Amino acid sequence: MITLHEVAAIRAAESAHEQELNSGLLMQRAAHGVSVAVMNLLTEVLGKVTGTRVVILVGPGNNGGDAMFAGAKLLRRGGRVIAVTAAEEFHTAGAEALKLAGGLILPWGQEALDELRSADLVIDGLLGIGARSELTGCILEIVRATRNLHSMMVCVDVPTGVDADTGIVASEAILADRTVTFGGCKPGLVVTPGKEFAGEVQVVDIGISDSLTIFGGCLDAADVAYWVQEPILSDHKYRRGVLGLIAGSAQYPGAAFLATSSAVAADIGMVEYFDRGDDLAKPVIAAHPPVVATVADPATNERVNAWVAGPGFTGSDEDYGAVAAVLRCSTPVVLDAGALTIVASSPELQRVILDREFPTVLTPHEGEFSRLCDVPLSGGRIAAAKSLAKQLRAVVVLKGAGTIIAGPDGSLYVDLLGTPALATAGSGDVLAGFMGSLLSAAAAQSQGEINQAGATEVVAAAVWLHSQAGRIAAHGGYPVSAAQIAAALPAAVAAVRRPTRMSL
């Protein structure tokens, strides 16, 4: 798992390594990481380091010191390095190292602008992780001057103009090809809009990880594999999980088909489709023969380990009754799409969610989120998702680039795999059905006692696999539909599964 760390935690960890901090050792490790990243990028794109033109943008703090020490290392590898300063005062030791290695330091002005325009690569060392306000003065001028550059851009720790904790971006900001960040990954680099400015993020270990407090995480394949284990010989369909699904309407019948297809793709024991007498059950089951129809009250259906409701709902009285019914169940419940609109307009259902003893998962996109919660997304997507999770004591999946999964216990995950290919009609229906199936399997294997933290990680795993399926479907530049995302889910699962041991 890639762990996420807020600025305060980074500062505290640096202070815990006071001797290395004061001696400059932490800065030297950071500078080495930047120089390696720059040399690698120059080699990848231009095939060389020697003779390349590198311009360093230097601010008043340690960020500029990191960049200038890195510049000194580049000079020793044959690069031509010029530092452009945005303030009269800047890191003294870094400047001395750069000049000693043969570098030139220029104040911001026409000569510096000319150098900037002719650079092969620019290193952004203007502001560090503590910057949170709008840019002003000379720094603002320099950032504006980078808008139309054709050079590569490497940012030190965080792009100037991006809030390291929230991902909020100032009205002007540096657009990076790569960001080299130190000690641990900052949340603002993996959530939108900051994610869009960070480029490829590389984390450099500077030796403070033993003192870092973890804010959240980004799952990797090894984490996800735990939730899609292969069946064992003693398994039967009820032990592998049974999902109950209420989806679709006359207006949106496709949602029922998509959610069902993804639920089946999760490789659980059984999917039960709730027949609401709207003529959808028969064609859905015809399209998916393993699925069975049920008309039993969800609250009395003891075979079902988790429920999904909402894909294709239009807000009718029948839809309201379906949401109320699944919330009475002693199982995890996923509420998606139309179900969220119903919850947003019903204080009574909100109280039911708040009082439930079993995990409730809400899957809003930004528009649905704004109806559910009055916390503005402009204050940061992470804070908003965490606020709603706490408000309703639910797992919140705030969908979008860098989907955020926030648990009511404070747990937090950010998805790194999401692709624009997922931005297609029905993609959310696919995610909801698949997510419900993974929850049903986890609940069955834990005999119904899955807690909030476990449910939050299962949900994050479902988001990860959904994103991976989107990547598989889009491989080679193919256009992607929601049906193709669902069809790619088995391949996404198979790619992370650990093989079962067998012997003869």
N, C-alpha and C positions, 0 to 999 in steps of 0.2 A: 504494500500500500504506500502511496505517496502521501506523506503527512503535510498538513497545512499549518502555518504558524503566523500569528498576528505580530505586528511590529513590536508591541510591548513585550511579547515573549522573546523575540530576537534580541531586543535590548537587554532584557534580564539575563539571557543566556550569555551574552557578551560580557556583562558585568560579572557573571559567575566565573569567567575566565579572565579575571582582571590583569593578571601578569602578562598573558599573551596579548591582551588588548593594548595595554600600555607600552609594551615592547615593540608594537607594530607587526607582530607575527600574524595576527588575524588579517591585517590589511595586505600583507605580502601573499598570504594564501589566496585572498580574494583577487588580487592583481594577477597572480599566476593563472587563476581560472579564466579571467577575462582575456589574457593574452593567448591562452590556448584556444579559446573559442574563436577569437579573431583570426588567428593563424589558420585554423581549420576552415573557416568560412572563405578566407582569401584563397586558400589552396583549392577548395571545392569549386569556386566560381572562376578564379583567374589562373589557377594552376601554379601559383607562386606566392611567396611573401616578399622576397627580395625585390626592391624597386617599386613596390606599391606605395601609394600615397594615402596616409591615414591622418585624419583630423580628429582631435579629441576636443569635445565640448566640456569645459571645466567650470563647475559652479563653486560656491564658497565653502563647501563642506568636505567631509571625508569621501563622499562619492567621487569628487574630482580627484582626490588623492589616489583612490583605487585605480582610476582611469590613467593617471599619469605614470604611476608605477608600472602599469601594464604597457604603456607606451614605451617606457625605457626598455622593457624586454623585447618589444617589437623592433626597436632600433638596433638592438644587438643581433637581430635576425635579418637585418638588411632592409627594413622598411624605412620610409621617409615619414616622420611623424611631426606634426605641428599641433600644439595645444592652443585653443582659442578660449580666452577667459571671459567670463561674464561678470566678474566683480574685481575690485581692486585687491581684495584679499582672497587667497586661495591656499590650498594645502602646501605648506612650505617644503616639507621633506619630499613630497611627490614631485614638486617643481624642480628641486635640486637634482633628484635622480634623473628626471627627463633631460635636463640641460647637460648633465654630466655624460649622458649617453649620446648626446649630439642632437637632441631635439630643440625645437624653436617654440617660444611662447609669444603669442600675439594677443593684444586686447581686442575686444570686439570692435569691428570697424570695416571699412571697405576692403582693406588688404585681407583681413580674416575671412570676409565673405567670399572673396575671389578664391582663396584656398579651399574654403568649404565646397564651393561649386565644382572644383576640380578633383575632389577626393575620390578615391576608389572605395573607401570605407570610412564611416564616421562612428566614433564611440561617444555615446551620450553619458556624460558624467556630470550633468548639470545639477540635478536634485536627487536625493536619496529617498529612503522609505519613510522618512518623517514628514515629507511634504504633503499637504492636504488642501491648500487653497488655490485660487486661480493664479495663473502666472502673471507677472508684471515686469515692467522695465526691460532691462537688457536680456534677461532670460526669455521673456516673451518674444522679443525681436528675433532671437536666435532660433527658437522653436519654429516660428513662422517661416524663417529662411530655409528650413529643412523640408518644407512642403513639396517642392518640385525637384528635389535632388534625385539623381539617378544612381547614387552611391548606395552601397549596403549600409545597414544601420545595426549596430550592436549596443544595447542599453545595459548600463551597469546597475544591477539590483532591481530596478523598476524603471520603466520608461517615464521620462519627465512629463508630468501632467496626469499621471495615473495614480490614484490612491491605492497604496499597497494592501490595505485591509479590506476595502469595499469594492474596488474595481471601478469606482466613479471616476470619470474622466473630465478634466477641465476643458474649457472651450477650445483650447489649443493644447496639443500633446504630441510627443514624438511617436512616430509609427516605426516599430522595430521589426527587423528580420529575425533577430534573436535577442533574448534577454537572459543575461547571466546573473542569477540571483544567489545570495550567499546564506549558508547556514540551514535554510529550509525554504520551501516554496510558500509564497505569500498568497493569501486568498484572492487578492485583487488581480493576480495574473491569470487566474483560471475561470473567472466569472465575467460575463459581459457587463459593461462594454470594455473593461480593461483587457480582457482576453483578446479582443480584436486588435489591440495595439501592441501586445507583448511579443507576437511572433512565436517562434520556437523557444520554449523556456528550458534552460539548463540550470540545474541546481549544483552549486559547488560546495562541497563539505569543507568548512573552514575549522572544524574541530570543536563545535559548540553543541552538537546534537545531543550529548548526554545531559544537557541542562535545559532543553527546550520543552515547553508546554505545548501540547497538541491541541489545535483548535478544531480541526476536521481532517478529512482525508479524501483521497481519490482512489477508488478500487483499481486493482490490476487483475490480470487473468487468474493468478493463484488465489486471490480472495474470492473471486466469483465462482471458481471451481467447487468450492465447498457447498454451494447451494444447488448444484446440478450434478450431484454424484450419480454414478450409474447404479441401477437396481442390483440388488443381491439376490441370491437363490431363494432366500426365505421370504422375499417380498410378495405381496399380493396387491390387487388394485386399490383396496381401501387403505393399505399402509402407505402407498405411494402418493396419496392425496386425491381428494375429490373436490372439484371446483363447481360452485353454483354460479350461473351466469344469467343475468337479466339485462337484455340489450335489444336495441332496434325499435323501430316504429314504422308506421306506414309512410311517413315522410322520409325517414332515414333507415331503410331496411339494410343497406350495405354494412352499417355498423355492427349488426348482429353477426353477419357472415365473417367480417374481419376479426372481431373479438373472439369468435369461436375458433377460427382457424389458428390464431396465435395461442389460444389456450391449449389446443390440442398439440401444438408444436412444442410445448414445454415438457412433454414426455412424463406426464403424471398418470395416475391410475384411471381417472375418469372425469369427464366433463358432463354436468347436468345442465341442460338449457331449460329455463323456466318458461313454460307455455302460458302466455297471457291471453290466449284466445284471439290473437290478432293475425292469424294465418301466416305467421313467420316461422313457427317451430317446425312445421313439416318440411319446407324447403331448406332450412338450416341443417336439419338432421339428414336430409337427403344428400346435401353437399358434404356432410361430415358424418359418415355412418357410425363411427364409434361413440358419438354423442348421444345421450339419452334425454328424453323429455321428462319434465316433472311438473306437477301442478300442486305439489304439497306446499303448505305454508312454510316459508324458509325457516321460521323459528322452530318448527317441529321436525325439520329434515336433519336427522342426526348423522347422515352419511357425509354431508358436505363439511369440508374443513375450512373453506373460505368462500366469500361471495364477492362478485363484481356486479355493480349496477351503474347504469348511466349512459353507456355509449348509445347514441341514437335517440335518447330521450328528448321530448319536446316540452316538458313541463306540465303535462296533463295530470288530472287527478289520479289516474292509474299509475303514472310515474311517481307521484308523491307517495302513493301507497306502497310501491315497490321499495323505495328508499327507506321508508319507515319500517317495512318488514325486515329488510336485511340488517338494519341497525338493532333490531331486537335479538339477533342471533348471537350465540356465544362463540363467535369465530372472528378472525380478521375479516374486514370489509374494505373493498376498494370502491370509492365513489368517483366517477369520471364524468366529464362532459356535462350532459343535461342534468345529471344528479347534483352537480355542484351549483347550478343555477337554482335548483329547488332548495338546497341547503342555505344558499345565500339569502333567500327570501323567507326563511322559516326559522325564527328564534327558537321554536319548540324543538326542531330537529338539531339545531346547534347545541341545545342543552342536552339532548340525548347523546350526541357525540362526546360532549364534554364528560358525561357521566359513565360512558362505556368502560368496562373492564378489559375489553379486548381491543387490539389495534385497529384503528380506522385510518385509511390512507386517502388523502385528497390529492388530485392530480391536475391542478389548474395551469392553463397557460396564463399569460399576463392579463388578458382581458377578464378571464374568470377570477383570477386572483383579486383584481380590483373590486369585484362584486362581493367577494368573501371577506375582505379585510380592508380597513381604512388606512393601513400603513402605506405610505407612498413608496413605490418602487424606485423613485428618484433618489431615495436615501440609501439605496444599495439593495440588491436582490437577496443577499445572504441575510441581512438584518430583517428584511420583510418576511422571508420564508420562516425564519426562526420565530418571529413574532406570531405568525398565524399558527404555527405548530404548538406554541405555548398557549395561545388564546383558546384553541379548541381541543388541546391535548390529543393531537393527531399527527400522523406522519404526513408532511407536506412535500409534494413533488412539484416544484416550480419549474415548469418546462421552458425550454429555450436553449440557446447556445450556452453550453455550460450548465445543464440542468442541475438544480440544487435540490437535495433531499435532506430535509430537516426533521429530526425527531423531537417529540415533546420532552424527552429526557436531556435535550441539548446536543445530541449527536448530530453530526453534519457530514454530508458527502457531496462532492461536486463531480459531475461526469465529465471526463476529458475526451471521450470518443465521439461525441455527437457530431454529425455531419449535416450540411445543408440538404442532403438527399432526404433527410427525415421530414423536411418541411413540405409535406404533401398530405392531401385530404385522406383521412382514415388512419394516419400514422398513430395518432393517440389511441384510437380504438384497439389497434394491434398491441400497443404497450399495455393497455389496461387488462386485456385478456391474458396476456403472458405474465404480467405481474401477479394477477390473482392466482394463476396456476403455481407459480413459485411459492407464493405464500401458503397455498393449500398443502403443498408438499412439505414445507417446513413445519406447518402446524401438525400435520399427520405424524411426522417423525418425532416431534416433541410431545405428542399426545395432547395437543391443543394448548400447551402452556408456553407458546412463543411470547416473549416479552417485547416491550416497545423497542429496545435497542436491537434485538434480533430482527424484528420486523423491519426496522429502518434499514438494516444492512441487506436484507433480502430484497427490499424495494430498490436499493441502490444497485444490486446485482442485476435485477431485471432491466433497469435503465441502461446499464453497461452492455448487456447482451442485445438489447434493442438497438443501441447505437452501433454495435458491431455488425448486426444483421444489415443495418442500413449501409455500412461500408462494404459488406460483401455484395449486396445487391447492386451497388453503384460501381463496383470494380470494373475497370476498363472503360469508364465513362458512360455506361448504360443509363438511360433514363430509369427512374425508380418510381413505382407505385406502392401504395400500402400493401397490396396483395403480395408484391415481390419481397417486401420487408418481412412479412409473415413467413413466406416460403424460405427465406434465408435463415430464420431462427434456428432450425435444427443444426445447420452448419456452424452457427455461432456457438451453440451449446457444445457440439462435438469438438470444436477447436480448443476448448478449455478443460474438457473432462479428463480426469486421470484414468488410465486404463485399469479395469478390474483384474486382480490377480487370479489366474486360473492354473490349475495343474491337473495332470492326468495320472 
